[in-house]
Amino acid sequence: MEPASSTANPVALRTRMLRAAGWLVGGNISSQMLRLLSSLILTRLLLPEAFGLVAAVNTLYFALVMFSDLGVWQSVVKSERGTQPNFMGTAWTVQLLRGVLLAVVVLLLALGFYSASDYGFFQQGTVYADPRLPPMIAVFSLCALLQGLESMKLAIAQRELKVAYLARLELLTQLIAMGVTLALALATRSVWSLLAGILVSAAARTAMSHWYLPGPSCRPGWDASCAREIIGFGKWIFVSSIIGFLAAHGEKLILGGSLSTASFGVFSIATTLMMAIMGVYASLNAHLIFSTLSEALRSDPASADRVYTRVQQLADIFLGVLAGGIFMAGHWAVDLLYDARYRDAGWMLQWLGLGLLAVRHQVVEQLMFAKGKPAWVSASNALRATSLALLIPAGFAAAGERGAIAAVVLSQFASWPVALWFKHRHGLLTLASERLWLPALLVGALAGWALDAALSAWLA
């Protein structure tokens, strides 16, 4: 761990933040390139239905993961005693118990889908009515157990901004899983090759979290005061995670009951491309921004507002340029890389790209967590989730698939009022923190228009 003097020094924090950001950006770009390469190969080996099924299983499993989230990692990162052996042992015990419970719930969910299909509960032809879905869900119970066994060294590495280790771990895990998936897909041409790769990835990540990451090992334990702190903080994370999942991924739950398996597979390709483009920011937000704001608050609370403003400015430039560029020229990523079966993913990617601008307030949401005010994040996510639940069915009824995707994009902006009110109350709603996103959007749109025109002329 860094000595106290260095963590209290703003210059040292900035240096560590930049070093960590470099590893995150480099590691994430490499990861997204591997994911894109794997996607390009697999779409030529498997049918669109395979991607629709795996996207549905992933969404349902991720829903259960988020619905059972107690913020164990966030507690270790945030707490003053997060590195103490009794705190880490208690945190690991909570994580193990959650993993076992989650595995049982996954098996019950698989049984529920099997019974519902038998009784004709789902509309025929949709993803949820596919008979392959229940056994695929059941396999994910093993993922729950493996995730429960992950070492607390992962949380400590995030707390101490040892991002180089995390980046290397993710890349090695991805390479192993990618090799298994491609080999099985080439040999079997079966959707089960995708499931095998996911299981191998979970197993490799768990093993490497114990054997590869630095730091002392800990054993499961129990300390009442530590448990009270973890659960006290976790109860808000629990509520926020449920609503947060519905806000971020609720459209997949809704569309899974409306779209055909093939159409849902095409939509999953659009979202995969979006993550390939957006992955750098998502990784920075998940592993760096929260840790940096938390450390700033621990060491020098007065500097936290300045750190937030600077991070928000950088996020606005990045997201604004991306949103404008993808909205104008994003379809070329699909036209040039995929065959005609996935053509509709092009316009989906363009529309989803515009929604990138909505996530600029994820920075202030990380500050809400760091300040111990997760109820504000819950309110933001509740607005997004409610908008998805209301707008997607209305959009689908009015304009089919295109209306539903338009509703997905519009719903992402529903939480802006809460973020703006929070910033106003805490003195963060300043010209410095708000002046860059619109110019960045216009610059990105102009660049995207120029790229679209150039590619159209060249290919014509």
Secondary structure, DSSP 8 states (H G I E B T S, - for coil): ---HHHHT-HHHHHHHHHHHHHHHHHHHHHHHHHHHHHHHHHHHHS-HHHHHHHHHHHHHHHHHHHHT---HHHHHHH-TTTTSHHHHHHHHHHHHHHHHHHHHHHHHHHHHHHHHHHTT-S-TTBGGG-TTHHHHHHHHHHHHHHHHT--THHHHHHHTT-HHHHHHHHHHHHHHHHHHHHHHHHHH--THHHHHHHHHHHHHHHHHHHHTS-S--------HHHHHHHHHHHHHHHHHHHHHHHHHHHHHHHHTTTSBHHHHHHHHHHHHHHHHHHHHHHHHIIIIIHHHHHHHHHH-HHHHHHHHHHHHHHHHHHHHHHHHHHHHHTHHHHHHHS-GGGTTHHHHHHHHHHGGGGGGGHHHHHHHHHTT-HHHHHHHHHHHHHHHHHHHHHHHHHHHHHHHHHHHHHHTTTTHHHHHHHHHHTT---HHHHSSHHHHHHHHHHHHHHHHHHHHHHH-
